Amino acid sequence: MLNQLDPALRSPLYVQLKESLVKAILEGRFGTDGQLPTEHELCEQLGISRNPVHRALAELFDEGVIIRQRRRGTFVNPAWITRQLSDTRVRLTVPTEDWASLVRSISPAEIILEIEVVPFADLHRHLLAAVAAGEAPDLAVLDSVWVPQLAAVDALYPIGDLDAQWVEQTYRADVARAFIEATSHRGRIVAVQAEADVAGLWFDRESVARAGFVHAPTTVRELRQLARGCLELYGRPPIAVPAGPDAAETATYVLHGWLSAHGASVIEQGKVVLAEPAAVRAIRAFSGLVKDGLINGESAGWGRRQALQSLVSGRSQIALGGSYDLADLAALTGLSPVQSLDRFGFAPLPVGPEPGAKVLAGGLAYAVFRQSRQPHLAMRIIRRLMEATVQMTVADTTGQLPSRVSAASVFERGSGFLHDVARLLPEATTRPAVPEYERVSVQLRHLLAAIVSGGSLPRAMRQAAEGISAVTGLPLS
């Protein structure tokens, strides 16, 4: 009657049993009276000890799924099953209308969607406020770097509690390790990576060719040569950087991406390593571009779209950012994403001479909230969204790479923009998975603005490192 449990899975046996029992209840497998087997019968049927059976039943009782009748046994709670079968509404919070349209297109017909669109710039604060008020949505699309903070306050539903088999056989088996770590908390998956993007630079293809380059710069030395060539041609600093207050997380993404490309990081093994030699050399290389007049000093006040607008208008020939900028580039040019790629090229951030260079990856994630009224229906939507064919369709229309390796590998075998991004993911790294990430990001934004504006480099780095140590409680290395 029940699915067999697998001790080899990471998900505990009691969690697997809870999931199996809920599924059986919703499918009506316990007959007209709804009586469940006894603990002893479940132990014999599944070949497991009493402890996981007792805990699974105790939690289902606490959650109102089952009721206990003295001397009669354990039964399905009629009120609970009525609510589940009659209420198929799922509340979602998404950052754009495009996400809303996608969810509508793949959701099962019997699920009634209540979708709230909150602009990305406001989404983090909105979700935190909703959790605090006890009004969190069933499902949200959010930045994966917010996962540790939400998980630390137990706001997210462990995905393995909803579908342990899918987590092990699909998610863990077919998503890059970096994303598995980014969506985990204390060893348990608490969100699902929806898409993937990487840090890099955009360049005007015609300008790069006029400067004598047949390919994008792959090293800092080549970037410097290309930028100098563009400076001579156009008489203006050629590199735009989203380093202003409105750049928000984009600024952090650029700086952290630059550090990763130089084999450096911000936090490693529970310590703040921003003052380590590798990080210092990486920041000095960036600062050198500023001192040589190759980075536009006005960038210290620019947001993400301003840096891209500078590229589109021809005032800059290179803009630092990420693969996620394709949609904004298309909007600014009035071209389709494919047409935009005829005019602009994308490449990973140039690497430094030090070993250990990595590409920084990130992206959005799906999360089910503890306050969800319909977590299992939310999980059904996630499973649909994570189907390889859905992910590939989204990639073709948005330029965002699938998070599933099997889907991304299709692009890796091809050519063009998605191919170039896909080949970077296997060895990519992610931003620090710490609950205090938002405050860490603020420190890094201040550091980038100080670098671009020509401030004191030693003082700015020291302040950033000490600030990150203060907000996280982690020691300086």
Buried (B, 14 or more C-beta within 10 A) or exposed (E): EBBEBEEEBBBBBBBBBBBBBBBBBEEEEBEEEBBBBEBEEBBEEBEBEEEBBBBBBEBBBEEEBBBEEEEEEBBBBEEBBEEBEEEBEBBBBBBBEBBBEBBEEBBEEEBEBEBEBBEBEEBBEBBBEBBEEEEBBBBBBBBBBBBBBBBBEEBBBBBBBBBBBBBBEBBBEBBBEBBBEBBBBEEBBBBBBBBBBBBBBBBBBEBBEBBEBEEBBEBBEBBBBBBBBBBEBBEBBBBBBBBBBBBBBBBBBBBBBBBBBBBBBBBEEEBBBBBBEBBBBBBBBBBEBBEEBBBBBBBBBBBBBBBBBBBBEEBBBBBBBBBBBBBBBBBBBEBEBEEBBEBBBBBBBBBBEBEBBBBBBBBBBBBBBBBBBBBBBBBBBBBBBBBBEBBBBBBEEBBBBBBBBBBBBBBBEEEEBBBBBBBBBBEBBBBBBBBBBBBBBBBBBBBBBBBBBEBEBEEBBBBBBBBBBEBBEBEBB
